[in-house]
Amino acid sequence: MEFGVLSIVPPLVAIILALITKEVISSLMLGIFAGGLIFTGGDILNTFQTIFELMGSKLGDNGLMILFLSLLGALVTVMNRAGGSFAYGKWAGEKIKSKSMAKVSAGILGILIFIDDYFNCLTVGAVMRPITDKNKVSRAKLAYIIDSTAAPVCIIAPVSSWAASVVSNIGSANVDNPMGVFISTIPFNLYALLTIFSVFFFALVGFDIGPMASLEMDDTSANNVMIDDEELKHSEKGKVIDLILPVAVLIVVTIFFMLRTGGYFDGSNPTLKDAFGNASVNISLVLGSAIALVVAFLMYIPRKLLAFREFMECITEGVKSMVGAMIILTLAWTIGGITKEEYLNTGGFVAHHLASNNIPIWIFPAIIFIVAAFLAFSTGTAWGTFGILIPIIVPIIVNMDAMSHISIILASIFSGSVFGDHCSPISDTTILSSAGANCNHIDHVSSQLPYAFVTAIASFIGFIIGGYFNNVIVALGTALISLLILIFVAKKITYDKLKV
């Protein structure tokens, strides 16, 4: 059954209500309900049955991610209570003595953890939160840095869960050497590259744009906080190693199991990139966090940083701290499911209208960037957008004998998808960035939007000019110059408003 324009109603309902009411859970629930009503033709009983069947399947598919969130919440709480985070903050405070240095350090850590965006969001938040708080960096700014070094970094890292997904989609479209094609898209991936540039630019220049300017001018180290973890009691005997070692174990064990589940050690001799491409990321994250929690137990209990009962209480508290993120993620997965092909086929409807029109090849990148951004923003998933657009766009490129433009066209899909995912209030990465920074979710979304939009406009200009010349230097140079102009225009508008 074709639902046509009705298929875009559920994500629009969720997004518009989230922006108006500033409340995510009820907005997602109403968007899901609207989708169920459309799918069942207004049958209310069947709507509820469909919704909960879909939600149950999504929880089953993503159960390991829920378990990972629970374990990571427990690990973070245990490390905080043992004094590891506070000891690290005290040590880093001696090295990092400025707001700018704290923001730059968070950005560098975000780039170093490039394996997976979920892993990035929560690990960077746990490690950097005490340091950015100490240096008066708002939680909203930390969430922005986390979000801007998660998906944008993963989509240009050849060895990452994102690269594995993209290469798989390219290969499925019958393109030769899909990894080589993916690597050729990296310098054309304007939104990702400009977003990473913006993180360090704004960290160093000392000004911000939009609502973030007010938040950063507020001389409060932890504004926009969901739960004030600075008030939690903690051991005074904790040392830096009490934070560093469990986090290092988490990283090393996760990478080890990604290689293991990807077949790197089974004698079949896959390459490193193939092993990461075939890895079971969720189970690797669960095993990494579980083993890190065991290591923390063995470190803290014998030294009496925590009593056994207190350690167990911390696990409960940590799991509870992630409940809000789990609820929103479950609802986000559900609304993403209701828009998929087997239900309303939102992406197929939009993509079909693009494919059925005759468009000059040089303008393709700019148009596809907008379409990909809309799909990812509406559905809250970049991966889903890759899966929708790559199989449709690649045959068009082949039929138009335009393989010379494949790098910039595919890069426009990736850029638009990351932009939509980056600023969508129902995106899992956006939600996890809020959770990692312990920042109010809507505050994170609203304060990040101006950065995302100026970067997207600059990328759009870069894709127009770069598409015409099909040249990476022209595309990236045009986009960068446009971004700097837009930033200073946005700065003037922001600070003129603050003076009023």
C-alpha angles and dihedrals in degrees: 000000000000117000098181117183091358088072091074093053099086097055091041091052092050095046097043092047092046091053093044100041097030087221117115106188098056091042092054092046092053092046090052091047091051090052092049092051091050093047094049096041094246097311101145097194092048089046092059091045092050093047096051094043089053092045090050092051091049091050088050092049092045100034092115090055090053089050091049091052090050093050094044091049088052093048093050092049092048092049091049094048092046089055096245096123092045092047090050090049090051092048093045089047088064090053101033108055104163141055091240093052091050091053093046090049091052090050093050092049089050091055093047092055096061101139097094136357095227091051090047096050098052099035096049090046094051094048101039102038097085091046097048090045090054091052094048096252110153119242088238090058091048090051089051092051091048093048092046094053096043114064095012090056096041093052092058097040110095090206106054140097089258094053089050091054094046095046089049091053092047091049091049088057088062096250115154117240096008093185091053090049091049092051089050089058094057098085089045093052092104101170094050094046094045092047091055090046090052093054092061095035093057091041090060106034097062099228137088138198134234122357090340090072091063092045093051092046089054104098093222119114097213110027119155089035121163094197121008099232090173087077093058114111115245141181116271090209095067119122134202090257088062088069101030099051098050090046091047090049090050091053098042096044092046091052091045092053092044088057091043096050088043090060098250094135101035098089097254089109101227116175121252092256092048091051092053089044092055095040124125096231099185097053089044090054091048093050092045093052094043093052091044088054090051090050090050090052092051091048100045108036100055091047091048094235084136133013116237093251091047090052090054091047089053090056090055092046091048093052090048090052089061097048094094092052090046093053093049092045091051091051091044090052089049096051088045087053095050089056094052127108097265090057123025098342094216093168094047091053093053095040092050092058090052094049095047094061126080106237127173109254095235092061092048096091094055094046094044089049089059094044093048090047092052093048094047093044092049098044098032093229131104093184091056090050091052089052092050102043106034095062090048101041099043094060089049089054090050094047091050090050089236103133088132086071097046095103096056093039094052089043088056089056091051093044094048092045093051091046092052092044091044096058103027113113090215096051114118091222091052090049093048092048088057090048093047092052091039086233129149104266099226091046088055093049096046095045093047097049097081091054092047094048098048089048091048093050090050090048091049090054090047091052092050095051095033091048091054094051095029088218126135095209091052092046097047095039093050092047093049094049090047090050094053092049092048092047093056092045089051090047092055092048092047097050093041087058092047090055092056 
